């Protein structure tokens, strides 16, 4: 699995994602000429970055 971060280690796992969400993600991947893995990685990266920002605001 390819990652956009500087950490070269990856963790392979199985996720249960609703069919409708996978369909949307696949359409995004096609539209953006990316792999499904890249789209999901970007979504996770964005979620984590936003979470860090929200938690920083709470302090």
Secondary structure, 3 states (H helix, E strand, C coil): CCCCCCCCCCCCCCCCCCHHHHHHHHHHHHHCCCCHHHHHHHHHHHHHHHHHHHHHHHC
